[in-house]
Amino acid sequence: MAVQDRQVLDEKPTPLPFKEREDTKALAVGFLFSLSMTFLIDLNAYRLEKVPHLPDEGPLWYYWALSEPTFWTRLSAWVPYFCHQVAHWYLIYYGQKHIQSPTTKLQPVHYVCLALNGFFSVLHFVQTHTMYDGLAQEVNVTTPQVAVIIMLIWVLLMENYRRGLFFGKPGPFLSRDLIHFARKYHGFFFSWCIVYTFWFHPMEGTSGHLWGFFYTFLLMVQGSLFLTRVHMNKWWTVSLELLVSIHGTVVAFQQPFPGIWSMFLFGFLAMFLISQMHGLGLPFVFKGLIVLLVLFPAVLIYSSKPLKNLSEPLRIPMIDYIGVYILAGVLYVIMWCCGNRRKSI
């Protein structure tokens, strides 16, 4: 073989610029689709003003459900949810079997998954305006909240060795085998969290619903781009984590408890300061500036609150970090059971 031919074979392909990659283009299109669907929900919210509801009975009551549901209104939510869920699980399984390593080039399964989530997004809009009810008619209002909390805790666990759990330092007693197991199977659990939450709510036009659906649309885009480089992009993933602080704060404003919004806002921002920002490779000076930008308004707001409220910003971090070790314990048990099962076969 000629020297020139060997040089051509030995040369590695030049990586495409970030904005020219197929996975980043898909993310951009998905972001625009998410915005468009959110605007569509908002523009048509007035059509739902006459939907009959039962009187609101407090924070554990879900108001946005029909006062007199029927067999068909229930079926209109559960059948598409089931189809959406099973199809998405299958596509994740298929992707794991056929995509050997993360790629910037979209595979057919990615296009199918994007189309699937887009189809069910439009279908849910139509279903809301014809039948209205989501899964909330049958299940407890806390279930989607708990699902999302576990999903966020799972992310903390998966990122333990990349960005650390506490100020850039990995949390103790969390083995690399455990992290590998959590990464390998997170897609199936996250899929359930996202699709279940998506079909739980009707596409109402309150500020909480709009932010919630916008966030869920983005998560579905993320869930469609599994095993791509953009799926693991640190700036994109931390942005998804930070969006929870906006959604949680907006929903808290709608609650009948004055001032509770600050617990959600500064609680989630505390998570960013303690864990999330340390995976971005920021210089120490930038980190210090971000800390000041968060602490200054927090001190300003909590200086006018009673002493008993000063622990509010720490409640969400305490729940999340305790949750990491509870989740780790559950996954350790599952790993042990799976290992013993393989040995017995």
N, C-alpha and C positions, 0 to 999 in steps of 0.2 A: 504493500500500500504506500502511496506517495506520502511524503511528509506533510504536504498541504492538506491531503485528505484526512490524515490523522488529526491535524489541528482543528479541522472543521468539526470532526466527531467529538473531540475533547471539549470544545467550547460549550459552555452552558448558555441556555437561552436567556437573553436579557429580560429581567422582570418588567412587566408592564407598569407604567405609572398608576398610582392608586386610582385616579379618576377614570382610567381606561379599562380597568379590569371588569370582567363580566359580573363578578359577585358584588362589586361596589355599585355598578349600574343598576343591578337588581334591587339593591338596598335603597337607592335613590328613588326608583320607580315605586317601590313598596312604601316609602315614606310619603310620597305624593298621593298614592292611593289611600293611605291612612288618613291624611288630611282631608282628602275629597270625601271619604265616607263620613268623617266627623262633621264636615260642613253639611252634607246631605241630611244627616240625622237632625242637626240643629235647624235647618231650613224647613223641615217637615214636622217639627215637634208640635206645632199648633194643631195639627190634625188629630193629636192624641188627647187634646184638652177635655174632651167629653167622655173619655173612657171612664166607666164607673169603678170606683175604688171603695174599699171599706175604710172607716176612720182610722187615722194613724194612732197606734197604741204605744208608741215609745221607741227607744233605740233598738230593741230586739225585734221590732215589727218591720216587715218589708212592705212598704206602702204601695209600690208599683206592681200590683197584681189585680186581676179581675175580681170583682166582688162576687160574681157568680160564674165560676169556670165550668166548662163542659168537657166531655170526653174528647171532643175534637180540638179544643184549645190546648188541652194538655198534650194530646198526641202531636200537635203541630210544633211543639218545642222538643219533646223527647225523641221523636224519630229522627229529625235532622241532627240533633246533638249526637245521638248514637252513631249515625252514619259518618258524621264529621270526625268523631273521636276515633272510631275504628280505622277509618281510612288514613288518618294522620299517623296513628301508631304503626300501621303497616308500612307507610312510606319511610318512616324513621328506621324501621327494621330493615327494609330493603336497602336504604342508603348505607347502613352500617355493614351490610353484607357485600356491597358492590363498590363502595368508594374506599380505597385503601389508605389514603392520606388526605389531609385538608388541601383544598384546591382553590384557585382563583377562577377557574373555568366552571361554569354551571353545567351540571349533568342533567339528563332528561328528568330524573326524579325531582330535581329542584324546580323545574318548570311545572311539573305536575302538581307539586306541593303548593307552589304559589297560586296556581290556577284553582286548586281545591279550596284554599283559604279565601281567595277572592270570591269564588262562587258562593260559599256558605256565608260570607259577609253580606253579599247582596240578598241572598235568600233570607237571612235573619231580619234584614230591613223590611222586606216584603211581609214576612211572617208577623212582625210587630204591628204593621199597619193593617193586617187582615185579621189576625187571631189575638195578638197582643202578648199573651202570657209567655214568660220564660220559665225556666226550671224552678224559679223562686216559689211558685205556687205549691210545690211538693216538698221542698227541702229547707232546712234552717238557714236563716240569713247569715249566720256566722261562718258557714262552710266555705264560701269563696274567699272570705277574709283569711281564714286559717290556711287555706291552700296557698294563697299568695305569700303569707308570712313564711311558711315552710319553704317555698321556692326561693325566697330571698336568703333564708338561712342556709339553704343548700348551696347557693352561690358562694357565700362566705366560706363554707367548708371546702368547696372545690378550689378556691383561690388561695388556700392556706399557705402553700409553698411558693406561689408566684409573687404575691404581694404581702403575705403575712396576715395574721389575724389581729394583732395588737401593735400598731405603730410600726409596721413593716416586719415584725417578728412573728414567725409561725407559732400557732397555738400548740401547746404540748399534748402528748398522748394521741396524736392524729397521724397514723402511719401513712406512708406513701401508697401502700396497697389499698387502704381505705379510700384515699383521694382518687386513685385510679378507678376503683369500683364506682364511686360517686359520679365521676366524669362519664364513665361508659354508659350508665343507665339513667343519667339525669334527664335525657330527652324525653323518655316515656312519662316520667312523673311531671315534668314541666308541661308536656303536651296536655295531660289531664287538667292541670291547674288552669291553663290558658283557655282551652276549649270549654271546660265546665263553667268557668267564670263568664266566658263570652255568652253562653246560652242561658245563664242564670238570669240575666237582666233583659228586659225589653229595651229597645233602642229609644229611650226617652231623651228629652232635651235639657235636663237639668245640668248645671255646671259639673256636678259630680259624675253624672252619666257620661257627659261629653269627654271629660278628661279620662275617665275610666275606659271608654271605648277607644279613644285615641291611643292610649297606652296599650290596650289589648291588641289593637291592630298592629302596632309596632312589634309586639311580642310574637304575633303570628308570622310576621315577616321574618323575624329572627329565627323562629322555629321552622321556617321553610328553607332557610339557608344553612342547614346543618352540614357540618364537615366542609365548610368553606372558610377561607382565611378571614373574611369580613365577619363571620359568625363569632370569631375569637378576638376581633380587634378590641384592644383594651379601652380605647376612647368611646367606641360605640357601646360596649357592654356596660361601662360605668355610667354612661348617659342613661341607659335603661334603668339602672339601679337608682339614679338620682331622680328620675321622673316620678318615682313613688312618693318622694317628699312633696311634690306639687299636688299629685292626686290626693294623697292623704290629708294635706292641709285644706284643700278645697272641700273635700267631704266633711272634714271636721267643722268647717264654717257653717255647714248646714245643720249641725247637731244642736240640740237645745241646751248645750252646756257651754256657757260663755268662757272664752279664753282657752278652750281645749286645743284649738288649732296650733298654738305655740308648742305644745308637747309633741305633736306630730312633725312640725317643721324642724324644730331644733333637735328632736330625737333622731330623725333620719339624717340631718346634717352632721350630727355627732358621729353617726356610723361612717359618714364620708371621711371625717377627720381621723377617726381611729383606724379604719381599715381600708376604705376604698381608694383614697387618693394616693396611697403608698404603692400602688401598682402602675402608676402613670409615668414614673421616672422623672418627676418634677424636682428641680433644684430645691435645696433646703430653704432658700430665701422665699421662693414661691409658696412653699408649704406654710411658712410662717405668715405670709401675707393672707393666705386663705383662712388660716386659723383666726387672724384678727378680724377679717371680714365677717366671720360667723359669730365670734364671741362678742363683738361690739353691739350688734342689735340684740343679741341674747341677753346681755347684761342690762341693756337699756329697757327691755321689755320686762324682765323678771325683777328688776329693782323696784317696780311698782306693784309686785304681787306679794301675797302673804308668804311667810317662810315655809309653810307646808307645801307650797307649789314649786320650791326650788329643785326638788328631785325630778320634776317632770321630764326634762331633756335626757335624763339618764335611764328612764324606764324602758324605752325601746331598745337601746343598746344592751341593757341587762337581759331583757327577754331574748334578744337575738343571740347573744353569746352563750347563755345557758342553753338555748335551743340548738346551737351548733353541737354541743356535747350530747344532748339528748338524741339528736339525729344521728350523730356518729355512733352512739350505742345501738340504735336500731339497725343501722347499716352493718355494724360489726356482727350482730346476731344473724342478719340475712346472709352475710358472707360466710359465716360459720355453717349455717344450714346448707347453703349451696355447696360448700366444700365437702361437707359430710355426705351429701347426696351423690356427688360425683364419685366419691370413694366407694360408695356402696353399689354403684352401677357396674 
